[in-house]
Amino acid sequence: MTSIIAMAQPGGNPITTIIPLLLVVLIFYFMILRPQQKKQKERTQLLESVQKGDKVITVGGAHGTVVGLEDKTVVIQVAENVKVKFERSAISTISRSSEAVGKTS
């Protein structure tokens, strides 16, 4: 308890209280924020790379082939004569030539 009282007393060096706070902020940035930004950038690149003929799986589990592209949407053929329009963000996995291009979580 005496260490808490000593830290709360006025007249102490403010740098000694700021340094631990800065370390926590830096650790938070490098352990949480930076990897999340990298993951988001990879997902954006994945969604921009969608092409006609790609086999995709949506986040809802629908499997199909891309037959049409628009700015924010894709048209996916899920069965013979059955085409469904999805948002690009609904794409989870893209497969080209029997190998997965990318998965998002």
Phi and psi restraints in degrees (value plus and minus 20) as a CYANA .aco file:
   2 THR   PHI     -87.4   -47.4
   2 THR   PSI     -49.6    -9.6
   3 SER   PHI     -89.7   -49.7
   3 SER   PSI     -53.2   -13.2
   4 ILE   PHI     -88.1   -48.1
   4 ILE   PSI     -61.4   -21.4
   5 ILE   PHI     -86.3   -46.3
   5 ILE   PSI     -59.4   -19.4
   6 ALA   PHI     -85.6   -45.6
   6 ALA   PSI     -55.5   -15.5
   7 MET   PHI     -93.3   -53.3
   7 MET   PSI     -48.6    -8.6
   8 ALA   PHI    -103.8   -63.8
   8 ALA   PSI     -31.0     9.0
   9 GLN   PHI     -93.6   -53.6
   9 GLN   PSI     118.5   158.5
  10 PRO   PHI     -88.9   -48.9
  10 PRO   PSI     136.9   176.9
  11 GLY   PHI      76.9   116.9
  11 GLY   PSI     -25.5    14.5
  12 GLY   PHI     -94.8   -54.8
  12 GLY   PSI     144.7   184.7
  13 ASN   PHI     -95.1   -55.1
  13 ASN   PSI      98.6   138.6
  14 PRO   PHI     -87.6   -47.6
  14 PRO   PSI     -42.4    -2.4
  15 ILE   PHI     -86.6   -46.6
  15 ILE   PSI     -54.3   -14.3
  16 THR   PHI     -88.3   -48.3
  16 THR   PSI     -41.6    -1.6
  17 THR   PHI    -112.4   -72.4
  17 THR   PSI     -44.7    -4.7
  18 ILE   PHI    -100.5   -60.5
  18 ILE   PSI     -55.4   -15.4
  19 ILE   PHI     -79.2   -39.2
  19 ILE   PSI     -67.8   -27.8
  20 PRO   PHI     -81.4   -41.4
  20 PRO   PSI     -57.4   -17.4
  21 LEU   PHI     -83.8   -43.8
  21 LEU   PSI     -63.2   -23.2
  22 LEU   PHI     -83.6   -43.6
  22 LEU   PSI     -58.7   -18.7
  23 LEU   PHI     -83.2   -43.2
  23 LEU   PSI     -60.7   -20.7
  24 VAL   PHI     -83.7   -43.7
  24 VAL   PSI     -62.9   -22.9
  25 VAL   PHI     -83.1   -43.1
  25 VAL   PSI     -63.2   -23.2
  26 LEU   PHI     -84.8   -44.8
  26 LEU   PSI     -63.2   -23.2
  27 ILE   PHI     -82.7   -42.7
  27 ILE   PSI     -63.2   -23.2
  28 PHE   PHI     -79.5   -39.5
  28 PHE   PSI     -63.6   -23.6
  29 TYR   PHI     -83.5   -43.5
  29 TYR   PSI     -70.6   -30.6
  30 PHE   PHI     -95.9   -55.9
  30 PHE   PSI     -44.9    -4.9
  31 MET   PHI    -112.8   -72.8
  31 MET   PSI     -46.2    -6.2
  32 ILE   PHI    -140.9  -100.9
  32 ILE   PSI     -76.6   -36.6
  33 LEU   PHI     -89.7   -49.7
  33 LEU   PSI     -66.8   -26.8
  34 ARG   PHI     -84.1   -44.1
  34 ARG   PSI     -66.5   -26.5
  35 PRO   PHI     -82.1   -42.1
  35 PRO   PSI     -55.2   -15.2
  36 GLN   PHI     -86.2   -46.2
  36 GLN   PSI     -60.0   -20.0
  37 GLN   PHI     -84.5   -44.5
  37 GLN   PSI     -60.2   -20.2
  38 LYS   PHI     -84.3   -44.3
  38 LYS   PSI     -63.0   -23.0
  39 LYS   PHI     -83.1   -43.1
  39 LYS   PSI     -60.9   -20.9
  40 GLN   PHI     -85.9   -45.9
  40 GLN   PSI     -59.2   -19.2
  41 LYS   PHI     -84.7   -44.7
  41 LYS   PSI     -62.5   -22.5
  42 GLU   PHI     -83.2   -43.2
  42 GLU   PSI     -60.8   -20.8
  43 ARG   PHI     -84.4   -44.4
  43 ARG   PSI     -61.7   -21.7
  44 THR   PHI     -81.5   -41.5
  44 THR   PSI     -63.2   -23.2
  45 GLN   PHI     -84.4   -44.4
  45 GLN   PSI     -59.5   -19.5
  46 LEU   PHI     -80.2   -40.2
  46 LEU   PSI     -67.2   -27.2
  47 LEU   PHI     -88.8   -48.8
  47 LEU   PSI     -51.0   -11.0
  48 GLU   PHI     -94.7   -54.7
  48 GLU   PSI     -40.7    -0.7
  49 SER   PHI    -107.8   -67.8
  49 SER   PSI     -16.9    23.1
  50 VAL   PHI     -84.2   -44.2
  50 VAL   PSI     113.9   153.9
  51 GLN   PHI    -149.9  -109.9
  51 GLN   PSI     141.5   181.5
  52 LYS   PHI     -81.8   -41.8
  52 LYS   PSI     119.8   159.8
  53 GLY   PHI      73.4   113.4
  53 GLY   PSI     -32.6     7.4
  54 ASP   PHI     -89.3   -49.3
  54 ASP   PSI     120.7   160.7
  55 LYS   PHI    -110.1   -70.1
  55 LYS   PSI     110.7   150.7
  56 VAL   PHI    -149.6  -109.6
  56 VAL   PSI     138.9   178.9
  57 ILE   PHI    -144.4  -104.4
  57 ILE   PSI     110.3   150.3
  58 THR   PHI    -107.5   -67.5
  58 THR   PSI     148.3   188.3
  59 VAL   PHI     -86.1   -46.1
  59 VAL   PSI     -40.0     0.0
  60 GLY   PHI    -105.6   -65.6
  60 GLY   PSI     -26.5    13.5
  61 GLY   PHI      78.5   118.5
  61 GLY   PSI     -16.2    23.8
  62 ALA   PHI     -96.5   -56.5
  62 ALA   PSI     111.4   151.4
  63 HIS   PHI    -123.9   -83.9
  63 HIS   PSI     118.8   158.8
  64 GLY   PHI    -192.5  -152.5
  64 GLY   PSI    -195.6  -155.6
  65 THR   PHI    -138.5   -98.5
  65 THR   PSI     116.2   156.2
  66 VAL   PHI     -92.5   -52.5
  66 VAL   PSI     104.7   144.7
  67 VAL   PHI    -138.8   -98.8
  67 VAL   PSI     -30.1     9.9
  68 GLY   PHI    -174.7  -134.7
  68 GLY   PSI     126.1   166.1
  69 LEU   PHI    -148.5  -108.5
  69 LEU   PSI     119.1   159.1
  70 GLU   PHI    -151.6  -111.6
  70 GLU   PSI    -197.4  -157.4
  71 ASP   PHI     -77.0   -37.0
  71 ASP   PSI     -74.6   -34.6
  72 LYS   PHI    -133.7   -93.7
  72 LYS   PSI     -21.8    18.2
  73 THR   PHI    -149.4  -109.4
  73 THR   PSI     142.5   182.5
  74 VAL   PHI    -153.0  -113.0
  74 VAL   PSI     128.3   168.3
  75 VAL   PHI    -124.5   -84.5
  75 VAL   PSI     103.3   143.3
  76 ILE   PHI    -136.3   -96.3
  76 ILE   PSI     109.3   149.3
  77 GLN   PHI    -108.6   -68.6
  77 GLN   PSI      96.1   136.1
  78 VAL   PHI    -120.2   -80.2
  78 VAL   PSI     -36.7     3.3
  79 ALA   PHI    -179.6  -139.6
  79 ALA   PSI     155.0   195.0
  80 GLU   PHI     -78.1   -38.1
  80 GLU   PSI     102.3   142.3
  81 ASN   PHI      42.2    82.2
  81 ASN   PSI       2.8    42.8
  82 VAL   PHI    -144.4  -104.4
  82 VAL   PSI      90.4   130.4
  83 LYS   PHI    -139.9   -99.9
  83 LYS   PSI     117.8   157.8
  84 VAL   PHI    -147.7  -107.7
  84 VAL   PSI     119.1   159.1
  85 LYS   PHI    -115.5   -75.5
  85 LYS   PSI     107.5   147.5
  86 PHE   PHI    -144.5  -104.5
  86 PHE   PSI     135.1   175.1
  87 GLU   PHI     -89.3   -49.3
  87 GLU   PSI     127.7   167.7
  88 ARG   PHI     -79.8   -39.8
  88 ARG   PSI     -53.8   -13.8
  89 SER   PHI     -87.1   -47.1
  89 SER   PSI     -31.8     8.2
  90 ALA   PHI    -102.7   -62.7
  90 ALA   PSI     -26.2    13.8
  91 ILE   PHI    -100.8   -60.8
  91 ILE   PSI     109.4   149.4
  92 SER   PHI    -121.8   -81.8
  92 SER   PSI     -63.9   -23.9
  93 THR   PHI    -158.4  -118.4
  93 THR   PSI     121.5   161.5
  94 ILE   PHI    -137.7   -97.7
  94 ILE   PSI     111.9   151.9
  95 SER   PHI    -139.0   -99.0
  95 SER   PSI     112.4   152.4
  96 ARG   PHI    -148.4  -108.4
  96 ARG   PSI     110.9   150.9
  97 SER   PHI      27.0    67.0
  97 SER   PSI      34.6    74.6
  98 SER   PHI      40.0    80.0
  98 SER   PSI       4.4    44.4
  99 GLU   PHI    -159.6  -119.6
  99 GLU   PSI     117.0   157.0
 100 ALA   PHI     -90.6   -50.6
 100 ALA   PSI     108.8   148.8
 101 VAL   PHI    -101.3   -61.3
 101 VAL   PSI     -60.7   -20.7
 102 GLY   PHI    -188.3  -148.3
 102 GLY   PSI     130.0   170.0
 103 LYS   PHI    -143.5  -103.5
 103 LYS   PSI     124.9   164.9
 104 THR   PHI    -140.1  -100.1
 104 THR   PSI     130.8   170.8
